Structures are given as structure tokens and as C-alpha cells.
Amino acid sequence: MGVTGFVQADFQTFDIDGLEERMEAIQGRIQPKFREIGQELVDYLSIELGNEVFLHIAKHARRTVNPPKDTWLAISNNKRGYKKHPHFQVGLFDDHLFIWLACIYELDKKSEIAKSYLNHFDKLKQLPSDFVISLDHMKKDSLSIVDLEKKHIERFRDVKKGEFLIGRHLSPNDPIVSDGDKLLTVIKETYESLIPFYQLAIYA
């Protein structure tokens, strides 16, 4: 049985007013798809990495007033959580789907990971040209891998809230996004390119 892709209604979830109403739509529309896709990705990454990984689906539990502007699944080697560890993500904003290897500000070994990425900067620059970088997982904007400079990784190293996410953005109108099996293939291909950088981060 194939997995289910994302349709316009999923992206329009973020137009719904009110925390409770939007959360209800996220839980009803998007999270079942995250569970399907996430399970496939857990199986794939466990084999590729040679160790067990765990699926986490964003609960947005800290929110009391403002509804979430995005939502995601995360996969990490830690059963209890993912934010303090390098992890893989798939998620949605209203205007794109993102596929990330994410190193966010809660990380324990940020400066060591940044140092490792600076040492392998040439390898980062050899990633496919449609890859993008985010320096803040809360924001939509991204930077083309083509425009990546060492200063961006230095910022991740030196700024307390600095982050570094690498991966791909897909438009809601891209036919791949609504075709679950094709989407899964693209996510796996993206992760395949990113696994060496995940391992650099894990062993930093």
C-alpha cells in the first residue's frame, strides 16, 4: 500500500483562525500522513544508518494562544526527543513543503558540529544545486546552496540562537507533493545526500 501525499487543503490548514481550530485540522488532516510517511522513513533511515531511529510528530504543546505557522515530523536517534540532536524533518508551511537535516539551537554540540561542517565546506557546496539552507527553522526564507558561505556556518557556531538546516523545498503545486510514493522517493533521495552530514554532526 502506498503512502498519501499532501494536497492544497493540507497547506490551507494554516489559513484557519484560532489555535484550537487549526490544531484540530493539523491533527485530522496532516498528522495521519506524517505517521504513514514517517514510518516508511524510520525503516529506511534505520537501515541506511545502521542503528535504530525514532519518529516524533510535532505536538505544538507549548502554544497557548498563537496557532502554529508550520508543522512537521522529526526523526532522531533519541527515543525521548529530537531538538537536542541532529535530526531529519519533513513538514509544511502554507507555501511549501520542507525536507531537512536540522541542527537547531537547542543542540548540545553546536560548535563542534559547525567546526566539522567548516572542515567539510567543499563537500557541502557539492550538494545538488536545488538544495537550500535555512538559518532559522521558525522562518520560511531559505538560501540557495549556491549562495552558502562559511560565514553562515560561523553564525551557527557563534550565535546562541544560530541554526543550520540543509535540504529541499517543494511547492504545493509540484505534482510530486500530492503523489505519496513519488514524494517518498524524493525525500529518501534528499536524505541519501544528507546522511554523510548527519554522520559528521553525530560524531562531531
HUURLIN-V151597 format. One record per residue. N is the residue number from 0. PSI is psi as a letter, one per 30 degrees, with the letter a starting at -180 (* if undefined). Layout:
# HUURLIN-V151597
n=N psi=PSI
n=N psi=PSI
This chain:
# HUURLIN-V151597
n=0 psi=k
n=1 psi=l
n=2 psi=l
n=3 psi=k
n=4 psi=a
n=5 psi=k
n=6 psi=l
n=7 psi=e
n=8 psi=e
n=9 psi=e
n=10 psi=e
n=11 psi=f
n=12 psi=e
n=13 psi=g
n=14 psi=f
n=15 psi=k
n=16 psi=l
n=17 psi=k
n=18 psi=e
n=19 psi=e
n=20 psi=e
n=21 psi=e
n=22 psi=e
n=23 psi=e
n=24 psi=e
n=25 psi=e
n=26 psi=e
n=27 psi=e
n=28 psi=e
n=29 psi=e
n=30 psi=e
n=31 psi=e
n=32 psi=e
n=33 psi=e
n=34 psi=e
n=35 psi=e
n=36 psi=e
n=37 psi=e
n=38 psi=e
n=39 psi=e
n=40 psi=e
n=41 psi=e
n=42 psi=e
n=43 psi=e
n=44 psi=e
n=45 psi=e
n=46 psi=e
n=47 psi=e
n=48 psi=f
n=49 psi=g
n=50 psi=l
n=51 psi=k
n=52 psi=l
n=53 psi=k
n=54 psi=k
n=55 psi=k
n=56 psi=k
n=57 psi=k
n=58 psi=f
n=59 psi=h
n=60 psi=f
n=61 psi=f
n=62 psi=k
n=63 psi=f
n=64 psi=d
n=65 psi=k
n=66 psi=k
n=67 psi=k
n=68 psi=f
n=69 psi=l
n=70 psi=l
n=71 psi=l
n=72 psi=l
n=73 psi=k
n=74 psi=k
n=75 psi=l
n=76 psi=g
n=77 psi=k
n=78 psi=f
n=79 psi=f
n=80 psi=l
n=81 psi=f
n=82 psi=f
n=83 psi=g
n=84 psi=l
n=85 psi=k
n=86 psi=l
n=87 psi=k
n=88 psi=l
n=89 psi=k
n=90 psi=l
n=91 psi=k
n=92 psi=a
n=93 psi=f
n=94 psi=g
n=95 psi=l
n=96 psi=k
n=97 psi=k
n=98 psi=j
n=99 psi=l
n=100 psi=j
n=101 psi=k
n=102 psi=j
n=103 psi=l
n=104 psi=f
n=105 psi=f
n=106 psi=k
n=107 psi=e
n=108 psi=h
n=109 psi=e
n=110 psi=e
n=111 psi=e
n=112 psi=e
n=113 psi=e
n=114 psi=e
n=115 psi=e
n=116 psi=e
n=117 psi=e
n=118 psi=f
n=119 psi=g
n=120 psi=e
n=121 psi=e
n=122 psi=e
n=123 psi=e
n=124 psi=f
n=125 psi=f
n=126 psi=l
n=127 psi=k
n=128 psi=f
n=129 psi=g
n=130 psi=l
n=131 psi=l
n=132 psi=k
n=133 psi=k
n=134 psi=g
n=135 psi=j
n=136 psi=f
n=137 psi=f
n=138 psi=l
n=139 psi=e
n=140 psi=l
n=141 psi=l
n=142 psi=k
n=143 psi=k
n=144 psi=f
n=145 psi=e
n=146 psi=g
n=147 psi=k
n=148 psi=l
n=149 psi=f
n=150 psi=f
n=151 psi=e
n=152 psi=e
n=153 psi=e
n=154 psi=e
n=155 psi=e
n=156 psi=e
n=157 psi=f
n=158 psi=k
n=159 psi=e
n=160 psi=g
n=161 psi=k
n=162 psi=l
n=163 psi=j
n=164 psi=k
n=165 psi=k
n=166 psi=b
n=167 psi=l
n=168 psi=k
n=169 psi=k
n=170 psi=k
n=171 psi=f
n=172 psi=f
n=173 psi=k
n=174 psi=f
n=175 psi=e
n=176 psi=e
n=177 psi=f
n=178 psi=j
n=179 psi=e
n=180 psi=e
n=181 psi=e
n=182 psi=e
n=183 psi=e
n=184 psi=e
n=185 psi=e
n=186 psi=e
n=187 psi=e
n=188 psi=e
n=189 psi=e
n=190 psi=e
n=191 psi=e
n=192 psi=f
n=193 psi=f
n=194 psi=e
n=195 psi=e
n=196 psi=e
n=197 psi=e
n=198 psi=e
n=199 psi=e
n=200 psi=e
n=201 psi=e
n=202 psi=g
n=203 psi=*
